[in-house]
Amino acid sequence: MPRRVGGFGTVLTRRPGLVVLIAFAAAILLLSALLLLPASREPGQRTTVLQALFTATSAICVTGLAVVDTSGHWSTLGEALVIVGVQFGGLGFMTSASLLGLTAARRMSLRTRILAAAETRALGLGDVRRVIRGVALTSFTVEGILAVVLALRFWAGYDMPADRAAYEGVFHSVMAFNNAGFALYPDNLVRFGTDPVICLPIAVAVIMGALGFPVLFELRRELTTPRTWTLHTKITVSTYGLLLVAGTVAILGFEWHNPATLGPLGVADKLLVGFFMGGPQPRTAGFNSVDVGAMNETSWMVTDCLMFVGGGSAGTAGGIKVTTFMLLFFAIVAEVRGDPAVTAFGREVSSAVVRQALSVALLGVALVVTGTLAVLALTGLDLDRVLFEVVSAFATTGLSTGITGALPPSAQYVLVMLMFAGRLGPITVASALAARERQKLFRLPEERPIVG
């Protein structure tokens, strides 16, 4: 009997990015339906379809933007559904990103795959079960440790009942590692802004989630031997660290004398809040320890840039990713020097990878510009606030100047689409480009158009 060729299953096999898109869309619709149940909301509250869809998208896409007060609107069941949604979004995305990378690697020649395995030493080409198991183990371990730390602090430092302290510890630990900015307080984490026992562990978990699973896997084995790190890990760690310091210094400088944010605080508290707001949080985590709406416009612009870049690849962070950003920087350096190839940390970077980075970055710019124009046309709000909201949605950050809930439904639908596209767009485009790479048997005549 002849073997059947084609069909929907074949399409999914050959286009793994489509599987991720369908899975996330289905999860969002399912969570939306569950959030519409009467048991998911507090007595006296009413949930619209848009509110359920927005919350579900924000949870599955590990964003943290909210159109309703999380603790005031949703019941314990509703909050639990948000936890499950964020956990699926973070764990599912990390797993999917890693599996897409493996799928793209399988499309290479055997020699290339062997060289890639020897170079990365982080993921085996065929051991899918080990990848999934490693991602899950890393996620649950970090979340478990942070939950214990936060629960003990809530219980001992804030006289919270043990069961409530444990619940809030679990809730905020899942949000932290998965880089989602949901919190169980109307002011997010402002009331804990000067408490290092809460803010610093959350910051560490955010950073670990944002670095990405491949980097965490490699650092666990070779933390003390940076010379042996792969190029991906070197770029991710160095760029993330650089932007962590730069963001902290910028927020401290612009907010130091702001009476509505850092002004009234002591030096130690200023340093803590400045690090928290300028370091891990704008890298798509979304927690805030000061009122973002009261920050200076210069701080908003710095945060816009940090949110757009985001964190590491195959992690819980969003944005275009630090590797994309840095590869474009290396390409500019090579062009300025007149070098024939792009190099980084003593290695030559494939021209195909540079083209992928350029495609992802331009896609991100296009989505942000289009989204900003749409929200401006629908609301008439100031550009700086709209741009902040749009970048936060695209980068799946969750920070807001306070306008999310007040936006008209049409603008909120725009943010829903941006969150979905921002979470899945870059990784889908990058994997699709990698899988479609092929050798051409001929070259067209070369010509140089005028640039600049």
C-alpha positions as CSV (number, residue, x, y, z in Angstrom):
1,M,0.0,0.0,0.0
2,P,1.6,3.4,-1.0
3,R,2.5,5.7,1.9
4,R,0.3,8.7,2.2
5,V,2.1,12.0,1.6
6,G,1.1,15.4,2.9
7,G,-1.7,16.2,5.2
8,F,-2.0,18.4,8.3
9,G,0.3,16.2,10.4
10,T,3.1,16.6,7.8
11,V,2.7,20.3,7.8
12,L,3.1,20.4,11.6
13,T,6.1,18.2,11.4
14,R,7.8,20.3,8.9
15,R,6.8,23.6,10.5
16,P,7.3,23.3,14.3
17,G,6.7,27.0,14.7
18,L,3.1,26.5,13.7
19,V,2.7,23.9,16.5
20,V,3.8,26.5,19.1
21,L,1.5,29.1,17.7
22,I,-1.5,26.7,17.7
23,A,-0.7,25.4,21.2
24,F,-0.4,28.9,22.7
25,A,-3.5,30.1,21.0
26,A,-5.5,27.1,22.2
27,A,-4.2,27.6,25.7
28,I,-5.2,31.3,25.7
29,L,-8.8,30.4,24.6
30,L,-9.1,27.7,27.2
31,L,-7.9,29.9,30.0
32,S,-10.2,32.7,28.8
33,A,-13.1,30.3,29.1
34,L,-12.1,29.2,32.5
35,L,-11.7,32.8,33.7
36,L,-15.3,33.6,32.6
37,L,-16.7,31.0,35.0
38,P,-18.5,32.6,38.0
39,A,-16.2,30.7,40.4
40,S,-13.2,32.5,39.0
41,R,-14.2,35.9,40.2
42,E,-14.9,37.5,43.5
43,P,-18.5,37.9,44.6
44,G,-20.0,41.1,43.1
45,Q,-17.5,41.2,40.3
46,R,-18.3,40.9,36.6
47,T,-15.9,39.6,34.0
48,T,-16.2,40.6,30.4
49,V,-14.9,38.5,27.5
50,L,-12.2,41.1,26.9
51,Q,-11.1,41.1,30.5
52,A,-10.8,37.3,30.4
53,L,-9.0,37.3,27.1
54,F,-6.6,40.0,28.1
55,T,-5.8,38.3,31.4
56,A,-5.4,34.9,29.8
57,T,-3.1,36.3,27.0
58,S,-1.1,38.2,29.6
59,A,-0.7,35.1,31.7
60,I,0.1,32.6,28.9
61,C,2.5,35.1,27.3
62,V,4.0,35.7,30.7
63,T,3.5,39.5,30.5
64,G,1.8,40.7,33.6
65,L,-0.2,43.6,32.1
66,A,-3.7,43.7,33.8
67,V,-6.9,45.4,33.1
68,V,-8.4,44.5,36.5
69,D,-6.9,44.2,40.0
70,T,-5.6,40.7,40.2
71,S,-6.4,40.2,43.9
72,G,-9.5,42.3,44.0
73,H,-11.2,40.9,40.9
74,W,-10.2,37.2,40.7
75,S,-11.1,34.7,43.3
76,T,-8.6,32.2,44.7
77,L,-9.5,29.9,41.8
78,G,-9.0,32.7,39.3
79,E,-5.6,33.5,40.8
80,A,-4.7,29.8,40.6
81,L,-5.7,29.7,37.0
82,V,-3.4,32.7,36.4
83,I,-0.6,30.8,38.1
84,V,-1.2,27.8,35.9
85,G,-1.3,30.0,32.8
86,V,2.0,31.7,33.6
87,Q,3.6,28.4,34.5
88,F,2.5,26.9,31.2
89,G,3.6,29.9,29.3
90,G,7.0,30.0,30.9
91,L,7.7,26.3,30.9
92,G,6.0,25.7,27.6
93,F,7.8,28.5,25.9
94,M,11.3,27.5,27.2
95,T,10.6,23.9,26.1
96,S,9.3,25.0,22.8
97,A,12.2,27.3,22.1
98,S,14.7,24.6,22.9
99,L,12.9,22.0,20.8
100,L,12.6,24.4,17.9
101,G,16.4,24.9,18.2
102,L,16.9,21.2,18.0
103,T,14.5,20.9,15.1
104,A,16.4,23.6,13.2
105,A,19.7,21.8,14.0
106,R,18.4,18.5,12.5
107,R,17.9,20.3,9.2
108,M,21.7,20.7,8.9
109,S,24.1,18.2,7.5
110,L,25.5,15.5,9.7
111,R,28.9,17.2,9.8
112,T,27.3,20.5,10.8
113,R,25.3,18.9,13.5
114,I,28.3,17.2,15.0
115,L,30.2,20.5,15.0
116,A,27.2,22.3,16.5
117,A,27.0,19.7,19.3
118,A,30.7,19.9,20.0
119,E,30.4,23.7,20.0
120,T,27.3,24.2,22.2
121,R,27.7,21.3,24.6
122,A,24.4,22.5,26.1
123,L,21.7,20.5,24.2
124,G,21.9,17.1,22.6
125,L,20.5,16.9,19.1
126,G,18.2,14.1,19.8
127,D,17.6,13.8,23.5
128,V,14.3,15.6,23.6
129,R,13.2,14.1,26.9
130,R,16.3,15.3,28.6
131,V,15.7,18.8,27.4
132,I,12.1,18.9,28.7
133,R,13.1,17.2,32.0
134,G,15.9,19.7,32.5
135,V,13.7,22.7,31.8
136,A,11.0,21.5,34.2
137,L,13.5,20.7,36.9
138,T,15.2,24.1,36.6
139,S,11.9,25.9,36.7
140,F,10.4,24.1,39.7
141,T,13.7,24.1,41.7
142,V,14.1,27.9,41.4
143,E,10.5,28.6,42.0
144,G,10.4,26.3,45.0
145,I,13.4,27.9,46.7
146,L,12.1,31.4,46.1
147,A,8.6,30.4,47.4
148,V,10.1,29.2,50.7
149,V,12.2,32.4,51.1
150,L,9.2,34.7,50.3
151,A,6.8,32.7,52.5
152,L,9.1,32.9,55.5
153,R,9.6,36.6,55.0
154,F,5.8,37.3,54.7
155,W,5.2,35.1,57.7
156,A,8.0,36.4,60.0
157,G,8.3,40.0,58.8
158,Y,4.7,41.0,58.0
159,D,2.7,38.9,60.5
160,M,1.0,37.0,57.7
161,P,-0.8,33.8,58.5
162,A,1.3,30.8,57.5
163,D,-1.1,29.5,54.9
164,R,-1.5,32.9,53.3
165,A,2.2,33.5,53.4
166,A,2.8,30.1,51.7
167,Y,0.2,30.9,49.0
168,E,1.7,34.4,48.2
169,G,5.2,32.9,48.2
170,V,4.2,30.4,45.6
171,F,2.3,33.0,43.5
172,H,5.1,35.5,43.4
173,S,7.8,33.0,42.9
174,V,6.1,31.6,39.8
175,M,5.6,35.1,38.5
176,A,9.3,36.0,39.2
177,F,11.0,33.1,37.4
178,N,8.6,33.2,34.5
179,N,9.1,37.0,34.2
180,A,5.5,37.8,34.6
181,G,4.6,41.0,36.5
182,F,1.4,39.9,38.2
183,A,1.2,40.7,41.9
184,L,-1.4,40.2,44.6
185,Y,-1.3,43.9,45.6
186,P,-2.9,46.9,43.9
187,D,0.5,48.7,44.0
188,N,2.3,45.7,42.8
189,L,5.4,45.4,45.0
190,V,5.8,49.1,46.0
191,R,5.1,48.4,49.6
192,F,8.1,46.0,49.7
193,G,10.3,48.3,47.6
194,T,12.8,48.8,50.4
195,D,12.8,45.2,51.7
196,P,15.9,43.5,50.3
197,V,14.8,40.0,51.6
198,I,11.9,40.2,49.2
199,C,13.3,42.3,46.3
200,L,16.7,40.7,45.9
201,P,15.6,37.0,45.8
202,I,12.9,38.0,43.3
203,A,15.5,39.8,41.2
204,V,17.8,36.7,41.2
205,A,14.9,34.5,40.0
206,V,14.0,37.0,37.3
207,I,17.5,37.1,36.1
208,M,17.8,33.3,36.0
209,G,14.6,33.0,34.0
210,A,15.6,35.7,31.6
211,L,19.0,34.2,30.8
212,G,17.4,31.3,29.1
213,F,17.6,27.5,29.7
214,P,20.6,26.8,27.4
215,V,22.7,29.4,29.3
216,L,21.6,28.1,32.7
217,F,22.4,24.5,31.6
218,E,25.9,25.5,30.5
219,L,26.6,27.7,33.5
220,R,25.6,24.8,35.8
221,R,28.4,22.7,34.3
222,E,31.0,25.2,33.5
223,L,30.4,28.3,35.7
224,T,34.1,28.5,36.8
225,T,35.5,28.1,33.3
226,P,34.2,31.0,31.2
227,R,36.8,30.3,28.5
228,T,35.0,27.2,27.5
229,W,31.6,28.8,27.3
230,T,29.9,28.8,23.9
231,L,29.5,32.0,21.9
232,H,25.8,32.1,22.7
233,T,26.5,32.0,26.5
234,K,29.3,34.6,26.3
235,I,27.1,37.0,24.4
236,T,24.1,36.5,26.6
237,V,25.9,36.8,29.9
238,S,28.1,39.7,28.9
239,T,25.3,41.7,27.3
240,Y,22.7,41.0,30.0
241,G,25.2,42.0,32.6
242,L,26.2,45.2,30.7
243,L,22.6,46.3,30.3
244,L,21.8,45.4,33.9
245,V,24.4,47.8,35.1
246,A,23.6,50.5,32.5
247,G,19.9,50.3,33.3
248,T,20.5,50.6,37.1
249,V,22.8,53.6,36.7
250,A,20.4,55.3,34.3
251,I,17.4,54.9,36.6
252,L,19.4,56.0,39.6
253,G,20.6,59.1,37.8
254,F,17.2,60.2,36.4
255,E,15.2,59.3,39.5
256,W,17.6,60.2,42.3
257,H,15.9,63.5,43.2
258,N,12.4,62.7,42.0
259,P,10.2,63.4,45.0
260,A,7.6,60.9,43.7
261,T,10.0,58.0,43.4
262,L,13.5,57.8,44.8
263,G,13.8,61.3,46.3
264,P,12.5,60.6,49.8
265,L,14.5,57.4,50.3
266,G,17.9,56.9,52.0
267,V,21.0,56.0,49.9
268,A,20.8,52.3,50.6
269,D,17.1,52.2,49.7
270,K,17.7,54.2,46.6
271,L,20.3,51.8,45.4
272,L,18.0,48.8,46.1
273,V,15.0,50.4,44.3
274,G,17.2,51.7,41.5
275,F,18.7,48.2,40.9
276,F,15.3,46.6,41.0
277,M,13.7,49.0,38.6
278,G,16.6,49.5,36.3
279,G,18.1,46.1,36.3
280,P,16.0,42.9,36.1
281,Q,12.4,44.3,35.9
282,P,12.6,46.2,32.6
283,R,14.2,43.0,31.1
284,T,10.6,41.8,30.8
285,A,9.9,40.8,34.4
286,G,7.3,43.6,35.1
287,F,7.3,43.9,38.9
288,N,7.6,47.5,40.1
289,S,8.7,48.8,43.5
290,V,7.9,52.5,42.7
291,D,5.0,54.1,40.9
292,V,6.0,53.8,37.2
293,G,3.5,56.5,36.3
294,A,5.4,59.0,38.5
295,M,8.8,58.3,36.9
296,N,10.4,60.9,34.7
297,E,10.0,60.7,30.9
298,T,13.7,60.0,30.5
299,S,13.4,57.0,32.7
300,W,10.5,55.8,30.6
301,M,12.6,56.1,27.5
302,V,15.4,54.1,29.1
303,T,12.9,51.5,30.2
304,D,11.5,51.4,26.7
305,C,14.9,50.5,25.3
306,L,15.6,47.9,27.9
307,M,12.2,46.3,27.4
308,F,12.6,46.1,23.7
309,V,15.9,44.3,23.9
310,G,14.6,41.9,26.6
311,G,16.5,38.9,27.9
312,G,18.1,35.7,26.7
313,S,16.9,33.3,24.0
314,A,15.0,30.2,25.0
315,G,14.0,31.7,28.3
316,T,11.0,33.3,29.9
317,A,12.0,36.8,28.9
318,G,10.6,38.6,25.9
319,G,11.9,41.3,23.6
320,I,14.1,40.8,20.5
321,K,16.7,39.1,22.9
322,V,20.1,40.3,23.9
323,T,21.8,38.0,21.4
324,T,19.9,39.6,18.5
325,F,20.9,43.1,19.8
326,M,24.5,42.2,20.3
327,L,24.9,40.5,16.9
328,L,23.7,43.6,15.2
329,F,26.2,45.6,17.2
330,F,29.0,43.3,16.1
331,A,27.8,43.6,12.5
332,I,28.1,47.4,12.8
333,V,31.6,47.1,14.3
334,A,32.7,44.8,11.5
335,E,31.3,47.2,8.9
336,V,33.0,50.2,10.4
337,R,36.3,48.4,10.5
338,G,35.9,47.1,7.0
339,D,36.2,43.5,8.1
340,P,35.0,40.9,5.6
341,A,33.1,38.9,8.3
342,V,31.4,39.5,11.6
343,T,33.3,38.3,14.6
344,A,32.6,38.0,18.3
345,F,34.7,36.7,21.1
346,G,37.3,35.3,18.7
347,R,34.7,33.5,16.6
348,E,33.3,34.2,13.2
349,V,29.5,34.6,13.1
350,S,27.6,33.1,10.2
351,S,26.1,35.6,7.8
352,A,22.9,33.7,7.9
353,V,22.7,34.3,11.7
354,V,23.3,38.0,11.2
355,R,20.4,38.1,8.7
356,Q,18.2,36.3,11.1
357,A,19.0,38.8,13.8
358,L,18.3,41.7,11.5
359,S,14.9,40.1,10.5
360,V,13.9,39.6,14.1
361,A,14.9,43.2,15.1
362,L,13.1,44.8,12.1
363,L,10.0,42.7,12.9
364,G,10.1,44.0,16.4
365,V,10.4,47.6,15.2
366,A,7.6,47.1,12.8
367,L,5.3,45.7,15.5
368,V,6.1,48.5,17.9
369,V,5.6,51.2,15.4
370,T,2.3,49.8,14.1
371,G,1.0,49.1,17.6
372,T,1.9,52.6,18.7
373,L,0.2,54.3,15.8
374,A,-2.9,52.1,16.3
375,V,-3.2,53.0,20.0
376,L,-2.5,56.6,19.4
377,A,-5.3,56.8,16.8
378,L,-7.7,54.9,19.1
379,T,-7.0,56.9,22.3
380,G,-5.4,60.3,21.7
381,L,-3.1,59.8,24.6
382,D,0.4,61.2,24.9
383,L,3.1,59.4,22.8
384,D,5.4,58.7,25.7
385,R,2.7,56.7,27.7
386,V,1.4,54.9,24.6
387,L,4.9,53.9,23.5
388,F,5.7,52.6,26.9
389,E,2.5,50.5,27.0
390,V,3.1,49.2,23.5
391,V,6.7,48.2,24.1
392,S,5.7,46.6,27.4
393,A,3.1,44.5,25.6
394,F,5.4,43.5,22.7
395,A,8.3,42.7,25.0
396,T,5.9,40.9,27.4
397,T,7.2,42.9,30.3
398,G,4.1,44.0,32.2
399,L,5.2,47.4,33.3
400,S,2.7,50.1,32.9
401,T,2.3,53.8,33.5
402,G,-1.2,53.1,34.8
403,I,-3.3,53.4,31.6
404,T,-3.9,49.8,30.8
405,G,-7.3,49.4,32.5
406,A,-8.5,52.8,31.2
407,L,-7.8,52.1,27.5
408,P,-10.8,51.7,25.3
409,P,-11.6,48.0,24.3
410,S,-10.2,48.5,20.8
411,A,-6.8,49.6,22.2
412,Q,-6.8,46.7,24.6
413,Y,-7.4,44.3,21.8
414,V,-4.3,45.8,20.1
415,L,-2.3,45.1,23.2
416,V,-3.6,41.5,23.2
417,M,-2.3,41.0,19.7
418,L,1.0,42.6,20.6
419,M,1.5,40.3,23.6
420,F,0.9,37.2,21.4
421,A,3.0,38.4,18.6
422,G,5.8,39.6,20.9
423,R,5.9,36.3,22.7
424,L,5.9,34.0,19.7
425,G,6.9,36.2,16.8
426,P,10.7,36.4,17.2
427,I,11.3,32.8,18.1
428,T,9.0,31.6,15.3
429,V,10.6,33.8,12.7
430,A,14.2,32.9,13.8
431,S,13.4,29.1,13.8
432,A,11.6,29.4,10.4
433,L,14.6,31.2,8.9
434,A,17.0,28.7,10.3
435,A,15.0,25.8,9.0
436,R,14.6,27.3,5.5
437,E,18.3,27.9,5.0
438,R,19.6,26.1,1.9
439,Q,22.5,26.1,-0.5
440,K,22.0,27.8,-3.9
441,L,23.7,26.3,-6.9
442,F,24.2,29.7,-8.6
443,R,24.7,33.3,-7.8
444,L,23.2,36.4,-9.4
445,P,25.4,39.3,-10.7
446,E,26.5,41.5,-7.9
447,E,25.6,45.2,-7.8
448,R,26.0,47.9,-5.0
449,P,23.2,50.3,-4.5
450,I,23.9,53.6,-2.6
451,V,23.5,53.2,1.2
452,G,23.1,56.3,3.4
